[in-house]
Amino acid sequence: MNILIFGPPGSGKSTHSRKITGLYGMTYISSGDMIRAEISRGSGLGREMKHYLAVGELIPDVVVNSLVISRLRRDRGNFILDGYPRTAEQVLALENYLYDHGININVAMEIFISKEESIERISGRRVCPNCGEVYHVRYRPPKVPGKCDVCGARLIQRSDDRPDVVEKRYELYVKNMKPIIKFYKKQGIYVRIDGHGGINEVWERIRPLLDYIHSQETTP
């Protein structure tokens, strides 16, 4: 079973991707994780990508394509691809790779939330710069406002989590995903999941679909 999963900022796609990975024994491939790892290394490429994220812009396709396709060469099946493709050029790169290697995508699943929900979820996030613990001013506040429960460091808001940046990221996501969604609709594999509500509530909308697809894959 091979899955594409995408959604606007704060949709919970990464959280659900990891649940899917655990339940169905799949390989989790996240373009976001690969980008953040490169940024944390402090390379020239990482610094360039950090700049794009800080202002709410997309990282150039040639960079993202290289990161993702190189990873797919190591995991050629039974994967969930989180946050990719995000542009028409990325779709072309992915489709060419899949065709060349005889790989099919079973479902392209979008977890969708409104712009208002996206801004609230993301802009309320606070991160510990020391240990990496993540909080939310509404959904997971620290015991002492502004301080990390684990190490006591002062919490920060990442530059790409500011409301104005989140709004720009959301609008860019909607604009860029329109032709991509149209493409996967024509292929008959696009499914939209309502991402509003709690994690378990949204998961119960996802699981029956994947249980069915998994059963079809494993039936002789």
MDAnalysis code that builds the backbone (N, CA, C; Angstrom):
import MDAnalysis as mda
import numpy as np

u = mda.Universe.empty(660, n_residues=220, atom_resindex=np.repeat(np.arange(220), 3), trajectory=True)
u.add_TopologyAttr("name", ["N", "CA", "C"] * 220)
u.add_TopologyAttr("resid", np.arange(1, 221))
u.add_TopologyAttr("resname", ["MET", "ASN", "ILE", "LEU", "ILE", "PHE", "GLY", "PRO", "PRO", "GLY", "SER", "GLY", "LYS", "SER", "THR", "HIS", "SER", "ARG", "LYS", "ILE", "THR", "GLY", "LEU", "TYR", "GLY", "MET", "THR", "TYR", "ILE", "SER", "SER", "GLY", "ASP", "MET", "ILE", "ARG", "ALA", "GLU", "ILE", "SER", "ARG", "GLY", "SER", "GLY", "LEU", "GLY", "ARG", "GLU", "MET", "LYS", "HIS", "TYR", "LEU", "ALA", "VAL", "GLY", "GLU", "LEU", "ILE", "PRO", "ASP", "VAL", "VAL", "VAL", "ASN", "SER", "LEU", "VAL", "ILE", "SER", "ARG", "LEU", "ARG", "ARG", "ASP", "ARG", "GLY", "ASN", "PHE", "ILE", "LEU", "ASP", "GLY", "TYR", "PRO", "ARG", "THR", "ALA", "GLU", "GLN", "VAL", "LEU", "ALA", "LEU", "GLU", "ASN", "TYR", "LEU", "TYR", "ASP", "HIS", "GLY", "ILE", "ASN", "ILE", "ASN", "VAL", "ALA", "MET", "GLU", "ILE", "PHE", "ILE", "SER", "LYS", "GLU", "GLU", "SER", "ILE", "GLU", "ARG", "ILE", "SER", "GLY", "ARG", "ARG", "VAL", "CYS", "PRO", "ASN", "CYS", "GLY", "GLU", "VAL", "TYR", "HIS", "VAL", "ARG", "TYR", "ARG", "PRO", "PRO", "LYS", "VAL", "PRO", "GLY", "LYS", "CYS", "ASP", "VAL", "CYS", "GLY", "ALA", "ARG", "LEU", "ILE", "GLN", "ARG", "SER", "ASP", "ASP", "ARG", "PRO", "ASP", "VAL", "VAL", "GLU", "LYS", "ARG", "TYR", "GLU", "LEU", "TYR", "VAL", "LYS", "ASN", "MET", "LYS", "PRO", "ILE", "ILE", "LYS", "PHE", "TYR", "LYS", "LYS", "GLN", "GLY", "ILE", "TYR", "VAL", "ARG", "ILE", "ASP", "GLY", "HIS", "GLY", "GLY", "ILE", "ASN", "GLU", "VAL", "TRP", "GLU", "ARG", "ILE", "ARG", "PRO", "LEU", "LEU", "ASP", "TYR", "ILE", "HIS", "SER", "GLN", "GLU", "THR", "THR", "PRO"])
u.atoms.positions = np.array([
    [0.854, -1.192, 0.000],
    [0.000, 0.000, 0.000],
    [0.885, 1.236, 0.000],
    [0.638, 2.128, -0.944],
    [1.389, 3.375, -1.041],
    [0.428, 4.559, -0.980],
    [0.739, 5.515, -0.122],
    [-0.188, 6.609, 0.168],
    [0.510, 7.958, 0.015],
    [-0.200, 8.904, -0.583],
    [0.194, 10.305, -0.523],
    [-0.735, 10.976, 0.482],
    [-0.185, 11.764, 1.393],
    [-1.018, 12.480, 2.350],
    [-0.594, 13.941, 2.372],
    [-1.575, 14.817, 2.302],
    [-1.259, 16.242, 2.303],
    [-2.389, 17.009, 2.961],
    [-2.111, 18.257, 3.272],
    [-3.095, 19.104, 3.936],
    [-2.461, 20.436, 4.256],
    [-3.277, 21.445, 4.533],
    [-2.749, 22.772, 4.865],
    [-2.021, 22.759, 6.206],
    [-1.298, 23.831, 6.527],
    [-0.591, 23.888, 7.807],
    [-1.520, 23.629, 8.988],
    [-1.085, 22.746, 9.891],
    [-1.878, 22.452, 11.078],
    [-2.962, 21.415, 10.888],
    [-2.997, 20.761, 9.736],
    [-4.071, 19.794, 9.454],
    [-3.921, 18.490, 10.229],
    [-2.736, 18.239, 10.753],
    [-2.517, 16.999, 11.499],
    [-2.043, 15.847, 10.637],
    [-1.653, 16.135, 9.401],
    [-1.264, 15.054, 8.495],
    [-0.048, 14.267, 8.990],
    [0.907, 14.951, 9.603],
    [2.092, 14.245, 10.103],
    [1.734, 13.348, 11.279],
    [0.854, 13.823, 12.164],
    [0.395, 13.013, 13.295],
    [-0.292, 11.746, 12.805],
    [-1.188, 11.902, 11.836],
    [-1.912, 10.740, 11.321],
    [-1.022, 9.854, 10.461],
    [-0.040, 10.448, 9.800],
    [0.907, 9.643, 9.020],
    [1.627, 8.655, 9.915],
    [2.021, 9.114, 11.090],
    [2.747, 8.233, 12.013],
    [1.825, 7.151, 12.583],
    [0.552, 7.469, 12.785],
    [-0.399, 6.451, 13.231],
    [-0.567, 5.392, 12.138],
    [-0.657, 5.838, 10.898],
    [-0.809, 4.923, 9.772],
    [0.423, 4.036, 9.647],
    [1.595, 4.652, 9.778],
    [2.852, 3.908, 9.691],
    [2.898, 2.790, 10.724],
    [2.518, 3.114, 11.952],
    [2.555, 2.123, 13.013],
    [1.556, 1.001, 12.820],
    [0.342, 1.349, 12.389],
    [-0.718, 0.351, 12.260],
    [-0.481, -0.596, 11.095],
    [-0.016, -0.063, 9.968],
    [0.095, -0.877, 8.755],
    [1.539, -1.258, 8.405],
    [2.482, -0.912, 9.275],
    [3.866, -1.297, 9.048],
    [4.478, -0.667, 7.810],
    [4.159, 0.605, 7.573],
    [4.639, 1.288, 6.382],
    [5.879, 2.133, 6.696],
    [6.562, 2.539, 5.648],
    [7.695, 3.451, 5.780],
    [7.191, 4.878, 5.670],
    [7.574, 5.703, 6.631],
    [7.132, 7.096, 6.651],
    [8.198, 7.974, 6.013],
    [7.811, 8.701, 4.962],
    [8.729, 9.598, 4.254],
    [8.126, 10.999, 4.296],
    [8.787, 11.894, 4.990],
    [8.275, 13.255, 5.165],
    [9.227, 14.258, 4.536],
    [8.731, 15.000, 3.560],
    [9.560, 16.042, 2.958],
    [9.918, 17.088, 4.008],
    [8.980, 17.390, 4.905],
    [9.235, 18.367, 5.966],
    [10.344, 17.937, 6.902],
    [10.335, 16.654, 7.290],
    [11.381, 16.145, 8.174],
    [12.752, 16.226, 7.513],
    [12.799, 15.896, 6.228],
    [14.072, 15.943, 5.516],
    [14.586, 17.373, 5.402],
    [13.666, 18.299, 5.173],
    [14.047, 19.711, 5.080],
    [14.552, 20.215, 6.425],
    [13.824, 19.887, 7.511],
    [14.235, 20.335, 8.844],
    [15.584, 19.731, 9.246],
    [15.825, 18.476, 8.841],
    [17.106, 17.842, 9.152],
    [18.250, 18.574, 8.456],
    [18.018, 18.975, 7.226],
    [19.048, 19.707, 6.478],
    [19.296, 21.074, 7.105],
    [18.218, 21.721, 7.555],
    [18.366, 23.021, 8.210],
    [19.142, 22.885, 9.515],
    [18.843, 21.839, 10.287],
    [19.523, 21.646, 11.574],
    [21.008, 21.373, 11.397],
    [21.393, 20.836, 10.233],
    [22.809, 20.594, 9.966],
    [23.566, 21.893, 9.705],
    [22.815, 22.954, 9.387],
    [23.438, 24.254, 9.185],
    [24.199, 24.391, 7.891],
    [23.881, 23.552, 6.921],
    [24.566, 23.624, 5.628],
    [24.104, 24.861, 4.857],
    [24.811, 25.165, 3.767],
    [24.400, 26.279, 2.921],
    [23.010, 26.060, 2.373],
    [22.721, 24.821, 1.960],
    [21.391, 24.489, 1.462],
    [20.359, 24.649, 2.573],
    [20.709, 24.222, 3.782],
    [19.800, 24.340, 4.923],
    [19.470, 25.788, 5.237],
    [20.477, 26.643, 5.188],
    [20.241, 28.068, 5.457],
    [19.344, 28.694, 4.386],
    [19.528, 28.257, 3.152],
    [18.684, 28.763, 2.068],
    [17.234, 28.333, 2.265],
    [17.032, 27.080, 2.643],
    [15.680, 26.579, 2.855],
    [15.028, 27.262, 4.050],
    [15.808, 27.536, 5.091],
    [15.284, 28.211, 6.271],
    [14.738, 29.585, 5.917],
    [15.407, 30.277, 5.023],
    [14.942, 31.598, 4.588],
    [13.574, 31.502, 3.919],
    [13.402, 30.536, 3.024],
    [12.114, 30.387, 2.337],
    [10.986, 30.112, 3.336],
    [11.243, 29.232, 4.289],
    [10.216, 28.889, 5.277],
    [9.869, 30.077, 6.158],
    [10.859, 30.877, 6.512],
    [10.642, 31.999, 7.420],
    [9.699, 33.041, 6.842],
    [9.653, 33.140, 5.531],
    [8.782, 34.138, 4.887],
    [7.539, 33.487, 4.276],
    [7.343, 32.179, 4.538],
    [6.130, 31.510, 4.085],
    [6.117, 31.114, 2.631],
    [7.301, 31.025, 2.015],
    [7.379, 30.654, 0.605],
    [7.780, 29.193, 0.455],
    [7.490, 28.639, -0.724],
    [7.857, 27.256, -0.990],
    [9.338, 27.160, -1.358],
    [9.960, 26.087, -0.918],
    [11.346, 25.808, -1.297],
    [11.357, 25.391, -2.767],
    [12.355, 25.799, -3.551],
    [12.400, 25.464, -4.975],
    [12.218, 23.976, -5.253],
    [11.474, 23.678, -6.316],
    [11.135, 22.292, -6.651],
    [12.361, 21.411, -6.830],
    [13.387, 21.939, -7.481],
    [14.559, 21.115, -7.773],
    [15.197, 20.595, -6.491],
    [15.138, 21.390, -5.413],
    [15.717, 20.979, -4.133],
    [14.862, 19.892, -3.491],
    [13.558, 20.119, -3.417],
    [12.655, 19.160, -2.778],
    [12.614, 17.849, -3.562],
    [12.557, 17.938, -4.885],
    [12.544, 16.724, -5.714],
    [13.764, 15.859, -5.444],
    [14.914, 16.493, -5.344],
    [16.151, 15.752, -5.111],
    [16.115, 15.031, -3.771],
    [15.635, 15.713, -2.731],
    [15.565, 15.104, -1.402],
    [14.628, 13.896, -1.388],
    [13.425, 14.081, -1.953],
    [12.400, 13.034, -1.883],
    [12.730, 11.838, -2.778],
    [13.108, 12.099, -4.009],
    [13.372, 10.999, -4.940],
    [14.554, 10.157, -4.469],
    [15.567, 10.802, -3.897],
    [16.714, 10.036, -3.385],
    [16.277, 9.110, -2.251],
    [15.311, 9.561, -1.444],
    [14.801, 8.702, -0.360],
    [13.942, 7.575, -0.915],
    [13.131, 7.873, -1.922],
    [12.277, 6.840, -2.508],
    [13.092, 5.715, -3.146],
    [14.272, 6.024, -3.576],
    [15.129, 4.989, -4.154],
    [15.507, 3.943, -3.121],
    [15.460, 4.323, -1.838],
    [15.774, 3.371, -0.761],
    [14.523, 2.639, -0.260],
    [13.342, 3.225, -0.483],
    [12.081, 2.630, -0.003],
    [11.090, 2.608, -1.164],
    [11.108, 1.531, -1.919],
    [10.372, 1.502, -3.182],
    [8.945, 0.985, -3.060],
    [8.489, 0.688, -1.887],
    [7.120, 0.210, -1.747],
    [6.658, 0.252, -0.311],
    [5.344, 0.206, -0.139],
    [4.713, 0.225, 1.179],
    [5.130, 1.460, 1.965],
    [4.927, 2.628, 1.358],
    [5.331, 3.880, 1.988],
    [4.155, 4.849, 2.073],
    [4.296, 5.798, 2.993],
    [3.380, 6.930, 3.055],
    [4.233, 8.178, 2.874],
    [3.877, 8.979, 1.894],
    [4.643, 10.161, 1.524],
    [3.892, 11.390, 2.022],
    [4.488, 12.067, 3.000],
    [3.855, 13.181, 3.707],
    [4.343, 14.524, 3.161],
    [3.399, 15.336, 2.639],
    [3.722, 16.704, 2.224],
    [4.360, 16.842, 0.863],
    [4.258, 15.819, 0.051],
    [4.842, 15.832, -1.292],
    [3.970, 14.961, -2.188],
    [3.673, 15.419, -3.406],
    [4.091, 16.644, -4.085],
    [3.229, 17.852, -3.703],
    [3.820, 19.058, -3.867],
    [3.135, 20.292, -3.526],
    [2.999, 21.240, -4.722],
    [3.619, 20.925, -5.839],
    [3.532, 21.753, -7.043],
    [3.403, 20.834, -8.254],
    [3.017, 21.421, -9.396],
    [2.884, 20.641, -10.622],
    [4.222, 20.020, -11.019],
    [5.316, 20.749, -10.819],
    [6.637, 20.230, -11.165],
    [7.008, 19.039, -10.281],
    [6.602, 19.088, -9.024],
    [6.873, 17.967, -8.134],
    [6.037, 16.747, -8.520],
    [4.799, 16.974, -8.943],
    [3.961, 15.872, -9.419],
    [4.628, 15.187, -10.603],
    [5.137, 15.981, -11.540],
    [5.786, 15.425, -12.733],
    [7.002, 14.591, -12.352],
    [7.810, 15.109, -11.449],
    [9.000, 14.371, -11.011],
    [8.611, 13.054, -10.337],
    [7.593, 13.097, -9.481],
    [7.147, 11.893, -8.780],
    [6.542, 10.884, -9.744],
    [5.669, 11.352, -10.633],
    [5.017, 10.437, -11.573],
    [6.032, 9.762, -12.489],
    [7.033, 10.503, -12.920],
    [8.069, 9.912, -13.768],
    [8.827, 8.828, -13.016],
    [9.136, 9.105, -11.755],
    [9.851, 8.115, -10.954],
    [8.987, 6.864, -10.741],
    [7.719, 7.064, -10.367],
    [6.835, 5.925, -10.116],
    [6.651, 5.077, -11.373],
    [6.475, 5.738, -12.509],
    [6.290, 5.013, -13.774],
    [7.533, 4.192, -14.119],
    [8.689, 4.809, -13.977],
    [9.943, 4.127, -14.317],
    [10.191, 2.905, -13.450],
    [9.641, 2.897, -12.233],
    [9.898, 1.800, -11.303],
    [8.676, 0.918, -11.053],
    [7.613, 1.124, -11.826],
    [6.430, 0.276, -11.730],
    [5.722, 0.348, -10.393],
    [5.686, 1.542, -9.802],
    [5.066, 1.730, -8.481],
    [3.736, 2.461, -8.641],
    [2.706, 1.990, -7.943],
    [1.387, 2.629, -7.986],
    [1.061, 3.293, -6.644],
    [0.321, 4.391, -6.718],
    [-0.207, 5.047, -5.521],
    [-1.644, 4.587, -5.318],
    [-1.973, 4.110, -4.123],
    [-3.329, 3.613, -3.843],
    [-4.308, 4.732, -3.529],
    [-3.851, 5.728, -2.795],
    [-4.749, 6.822, -2.422],
    [-3.946, 8.104, -2.212],
    [-4.522, 9.220, -2.679],
    [-3.984, 10.557, -2.412],
    [-4.970, 11.211, -1.459],
    [-4.597, 11.279, -0.208],
    [-5.532, 11.686, 0.846],
    [-5.209, 13.088, 1.356],
    [-6.193, 13.970, 1.280],
    [-6.038, 15.321, 1.811],
    [-6.816, 15.443, 3.117],
    [-6.131, 15.885, 4.175],
    [-6.802, 16.215, 5.434],
    [-7.002, 17.723, 5.422],
    [-8.245, 18.144, 5.296],
    [-8.521, 19.560, 5.059],
    [-9.091, 20.254, 6.291],
    [-8.578, 21.474, 6.550],
    [-9.131, 22.344, 7.598],
    [-9.255, 23.757, 7.040],
    [-10.058, 24.584, 7.701],
    [-10.265, 25.954, 7.258],
    [-9.031, 26.816, 7.558],
    [-8.971, 27.985, 6.923],
    [-7.876, 28.912, 7.173],
    [-7.853, 29.344, 8.641],
    [-9.021, 29.626, 9.203],
    [-9.100, 30.068, 10.592],
    [-8.566, 28.993, 11.543],
    [-8.927, 27.752, 11.278],
    [-8.452, 26.643, 12.113],
    [-6.944, 26.476, 11.972],
    [-6.456, 26.615, 10.763],
    [-5.023, 26.493, 10.502],
    [-4.232, 27.529, 11.288],
    [-4.686, 28.789, 11.230],
    [-3.984, 29.870, 11.927],
    [-3.995, 29.645, 13.433],
    [-5.139, 29.225, 13.971],
    [-5.231, 29.004, 15.418],
    [-4.305, 27.878, 15.861],
    [-4.300, 26.784, 15.123],
    [-3.484, 25.640, 15.519],
    [-1.989, 25.948, 15.443],
    [-1.567, 26.606, 14.378],
    [-0.139, 26.824, 14.174],
    [0.390, 28.008, 14.972],
    [-0.333, 29.130, 14.957],
    [0.189, 30.329, 15.617],
    [0.228, 30.185, 17.138],
    [-0.516, 29.227, 17.685],
    [-0.499, 28.995, 19.119],
    [0.608, 28.061, 19.570],
    [1.375, 27.562, 18.622],
    [2.433, 26.614, 18.946],
    [3.650, 27.332, 19.533],
    [4.228, 26.740, 20.576],
    [5.440, 27.265, 21.182],
    [6.446, 26.117, 21.306],
    [7.704, 26.432, 21.089],
    [8.749, 25.411, 21.039],
    [9.868, 25.759, 22.008],
    [10.415, 24.737, 22.655],
    [11.573, 24.941, 23.514],
    [12.832, 24.898, 22.647],
    [13.597, 25.989, 22.619],
    [14.804, 26.007, 21.791],
    [15.926, 25.143, 22.351],
    [15.767, 24.714, 23.594],
    [16.816, 23.931, 24.250],
    [16.635, 22.426, 24.050],
    [15.427, 21.920, 24.357],
    [15.215, 20.462, 24.281],
    [14.268, 20.035, 23.172],
    [13.607, 21.014, 22.519],
    [12.744, 20.691, 21.388],
    [11.317, 20.345, 21.740],
    [10.952, 20.377, 23.022],
    [9.576, 20.072, 23.434],
    [8.618, 21.085, 22.803],
    [7.444, 20.591, 22.385],
    [6.476, 21.439, 21.689],
    [5.222, 21.608, 22.549],
    [4.712, 22.835, 22.621],
    [3.515, 23.153, 23.393],
    [2.539, 23.928, 22.516],
    [1.345, 24.144, 23.055],
    [0.357, 24.991, 22.393],
    [-0.338, 25.818, 23.469],
    [-0.502, 27.103, 23.232],
    [-1.048, 27.986, 24.264],
    [-2.461, 27.587, 24.675],
    [-3.178, 26.904, 23.788],
    [-4.549, 26.488, 24.109],
    [-4.666, 24.996, 24.355],
    [-4.090, 24.185, 23.480],
    [-4.314, 22.743, 23.528],
    [-3.306, 21.994, 24.403],
    [-2.093, 22.543, 24.568],
    [-1.084, 21.880, 25.415],
    [-0.186, 22.933, 26.059],
    [-0.755, 23.716, 26.956],
    [0.033, 24.797, 27.571],
    [1.038, 24.238, 28.581],
    [2.174, 24.927, 28.757],
    [3.132, 24.501, 29.792],
    [2.566, 24.806, 31.178],
    [3.109, 24.163, 32.186],
    [2.625, 24.379, 33.554],
    [2.865, 25.819, 34.004],
    [4.016, 26.352, 33.624],
    [4.342, 27.753, 33.900],
    [4.353, 28.480, 32.560],
    [3.468, 29.472, 32.385],
    [3.383, 30.158, 31.094],
    [4.747, 30.628, 30.581],
    [5.044, 30.250, 29.340],
    [6.268, 30.719, 28.703],
    [7.519, 29.933, 29.031],
    [7.397, 28.888, 29.901],
    [8.580, 28.115, 30.277],
    [8.373, 26.622, 30.003],
    [9.437, 25.982, 29.579],
    [9.385, 24.556, 29.258],
    [9.250, 23.720, 30.521],
    [8.322, 22.764, 30.512],
    [8.132, 21.865, 31.644],
    [9.344, 20.965, 31.853],
    [10.052, 20.652, 30.778],
    [11.140, 19.673, 30.839],
    [12.433, 20.288, 31.361],
    [12.824, 21.437, 30.774],
    [14.136, 21.994, 31.117],
    [14.086, 23.421, 31.661],
    [12.901, 24.044, 31.642],
    [12.759, 25.378, 32.196],
    [13.164, 26.521, 31.294],
    [13.579, 26.201, 30.062],
    [13.985, 27.252, 29.131],
    [12.769, 28.068, 28.683],
    [13.026, 29.308, 28.266],
    [11.937, 30.159, 27.788],
    [11.481, 29.687, 26.415],
    [10.175, 29.504, 26.252],
    [9.626, 29.027, 24.994],
    [9.627, 30.133, 23.943],
    [9.704, 29.718, 22.689],
    [9.703, 30.668, 21.578],
    [8.629, 30.295, 20.568],
    [8.264, 31.258, 19.749],
    [7.399, 31.008, 18.603],
    [8.277, 31.029, 17.355],
    [8.265, 29.943, 16.591],
    [9.074, 29.908, 15.382],
    [8.610, 30.984, 14.413],
    [9.541, 31.516, 13.636],
    [9.208, 32.610, 12.723],
    [8.146, 32.205, 11.711],
    [8.141, 30.928, 11.302],
    [7.144, 30.481, 10.319],
    [5.823, 30.090, 10.968],
    [5.698, 30.281, 12.302],
    [4.438, 30.015, 13.001],
    [3.646, 31.292, 13.293],
    [4.167, 32.446, 12.895],
    [3.448, 33.701, 13.117],
    [2.160, 33.705, 12.288],
    [1.070, 34.319, 12.805],
    [-0.215, 34.311, 12.091],
    [-0.133, 34.799, 10.646],
    [0.634, 35.877, 10.394],
    [0.721, 36.398, 9.030],
    [1.415, 35.421, 8.098],
    [2.420, 34.714, 8.622],
    [3.127, 33.729, 7.807],
    [2.257, 32.495, 7.566],
    [1.532, 32.073, 8.608],
    [0.647, 30.907, 8.463],
    [-0.438, 31.188, 7.426],
    [-0.998, 32.394, 7.467],
    [-2.020, 32.755, 6.488],
    [-1.466, 32.700, 5.067],
    [-0.260, 33.205, 4.906],
    [0.373, 33.173, 3.580],
    [0.639, 31.746, 3.138],
    [1.118, 30.905, 4.065],
    [1.371, 29.493, 3.746],
    [0.081, 28.784, 3.362],
    [-0.998, 29.079, 4.075],
    [-2.295, 28.448, 3.790],
    [-2.772, 28.809, 2.392],
    [-2.736, 30.100, 2.089],
    [-3.211, 30.557, 0.779],
    [-2.353, 30.002, -0.350],
    [-1.056, 29.893, -0.107],
    [-0.159, 29.319, -1.098],
    [-0.457, 27.836, -1.295],
    [-0.747, 27.147, -0.196],
    [-1.106, 25.724, -0.272],
    [-2.351, 25.526, -1.132],
    [-3.409, 26.289, -0.856],
    [-4.666, 26.145, -1.590],
    [-4.457, 26.426, -3.070],
    [-3.720, 27.482, -3.369],
    [-3.469, 27.855, -4.766],
    [-2.694, 26.764, -5.509],
    [-1.623, 26.278, -4.898],
    [-0.782, 25.296, -5.571],
    [-1.415, 23.916, -5.657],
    [-2.294, 23.594, -4.701],
    [-2.852, 22.246, -4.678],
    [-4.037, 22.065, -5.612],
    [-4.644, 23.134, -6.083],
    [-5.814, 22.993, -6.960],
    [-5.543, 22.103, -8.165],
    [-4.492, 22.362, -8.972],
    [-4.248, 21.485, -10.125],
    [-3.805, 20.087, -9.714],
    [-3.153, 19.969, -8.559],
    [-2.699, 18.653, -8.103],
    [-3.890, 17.795, -7.689],
    [-4.814, 18.398, -6.961],
    [-6.031, 17.687, -6.572],
    [-6.826, 17.273, -7.807],
    [-6.908, 18.176, -8.773],
    [-7.603, 17.869, -10.026],
    [-6.967, 16.662, -10.714],
    [-5.636, 16.619, -10.710],
    [-4.905, 15.512, -11.329],
    [-5.238, 14.182, -10.658],
    [-5.199, 14.155, -9.325],
    [-5.449, 12.900, -8.624],
    [-6.933, 12.514, -8.636],
    [-7.805, 13.515, -8.767],
    [-9.225, 13.201, -8.953],
    [-9.431, 12.456, -10.266],
    [-8.758, 12.918, -11.310],
    [-8.876, 12.254, -12.612],
    [-8.350, 10.830, -12.558],
    [-7.365, 10.607, -11.712],
    [-6.838, 9.254, -11.552],
    [-7.742, 8.381, -10.688],
    [-8.706, 9.010, -10.022],
    [-9.655, 8.269, -9.206],
    [-9.127, 7.832, -7.855],
    [-8.065, 8.504, -7.361],
    [-7.487, 8.080, -6.084],
    [-7.544, 9.178, -5.017],
    [-8.118, 10.322, -5.349],
    [-8.170, 11.426, -4.383],
    [-9.320, 11.247, -3.393],
    [-9.014, 11.454, -2.102],
    [-10.022, 11.406, -1.053],
    [-9.782, 12.589, -0.125],
    [-10.842, 13.325, 0.197],
    [-10.725, 14.448, 1.146],
    [-11.322, 14.039, 2.482],
    [-10.518, 14.221, 3.543],
    [-10.921, 13.916, 4.914],
    [-11.136, 15.221, 5.666],
    [-12.251, 15.322, 6.390],
    [-12.500, 16.490, 7.228],
    [-11.543, 16.442, 8.420],
    [-10.636, 17.438, 8.499],
    [-9.632, 17.444, 9.546],
    [-10.015, 18.191, 10.805],
    [-11.246, 18.701, 10.868],
    [-11.682, 19.421, 12.072],
    [-12.043, 18.419, 13.166],
    [-11.801, 18.817, 14.410],
    [-12.085, 17.935, 15.536],
    [-10.809, 17.402, 16.145],
    [-10.979, 16.541, 17.142],
    [-9.829, 15.969, 17.833],
    [-9.120, 14.920, 17.000],
    [-7.929, 14.517, 17.449],
    [-7.123, 13.538, 16.711],
    [-7.870, 12.225, 16.528],
    [-8.476, 11.715, 17.586],
    [-9.186, 10.433, 17.493],
    [-10.408, 10.535, 16.586],
    [-11.073, 11.672, 16.635],
    [-12.249, 11.887, 15.789],
    [-11.876, 11.847, 14.312],
    [-10.786, 12.528, 13.969],
    [-10.332, 12.533, 12.579],
    [-9.819, 11.156, 12.177],
    [-9.141, 10.479, 13.090],
    [-8.608, 9.152, 12.801],
    [-9.721, 8.163, 12.439],
    [-10.870, 8.292, 13.098],
    [-11.984, 7.398, 12.793],
    [-12.578, 7.658, 11.410],
    [-12.281, 8.804, 10.821],
    [-12.676, 9.065, 9.434],
    [-11.673, 8.472, 8.449],
    [-10.438, 8.311, 8.902],
    [-9.365, 7.823, 8.033],
    [-9.287, 6.305, 8.022],
    [-9.377, 5.704, 9.200],
    [-9.065, 4.278, 9.330],
    [-9.934, 3.354, 8.472],
    [-11.262, 3.539, 8.394],
    [-12.056, 2.615, 7.574],
    [-11.608, 2.570, 6.112],
    [-11.232, 3.722, 5.573],
    [-10.755, 3.774, 4.186],
    [-9.483, 2.953, 4.021],
    [-8.527, 3.154, 4.912],
    [-7.250, 2.456, 4.791],
    [-7.383, 0.973, 5.116],
    [-8.277, 0.636, 6.046],
    [-8.538, -0.786, 6.319],
    [-9.026, -1.481, 5.053],
    [-9.909, -0.811, 4.313],
    [-10.448, -1.395, 3.079],
    [-9.348, -1.565, 2.036],
    [-8.552, -0.504, 1.835],
    [-7.480, -0.580, 0.841],
    [-6.486, -1.664, 1.215],
    [-6.138, -1.734, 2.511],
    [-5.179, -2.742, 2.983],
    [-5.719, -4.150, 2.768],
    [-7.006, -4.333, 3.025],
    [-7.599, -5.656, 2.840],
    [-7.577, -6.078, 1.377],
    [-7.779, -5.115, 0.481],
    [-7.739, -5.411, -0.957],
    [-6.321, -5.775, -1.392],
    [-5.336, -5.109, -0.774],
    [-3.941, -5.382, -1.129],
    [-3.500, -6.757, -0.669],
    [-4.029, -7.206, 0.466],
    [-3.573, -8.475, 1.050],
    [-4.429, -9.665, 0.635],
    [-5.559, -9.405, -0.059],
    [-6.405, -10.507, -0.510],
    [-5.780, -11.200, -1.716],
    [-5.625, -12.520, -1.648],
    [-4.997, -13.253, -2.764],
    [-5.774, -13.087, -4.057],
])
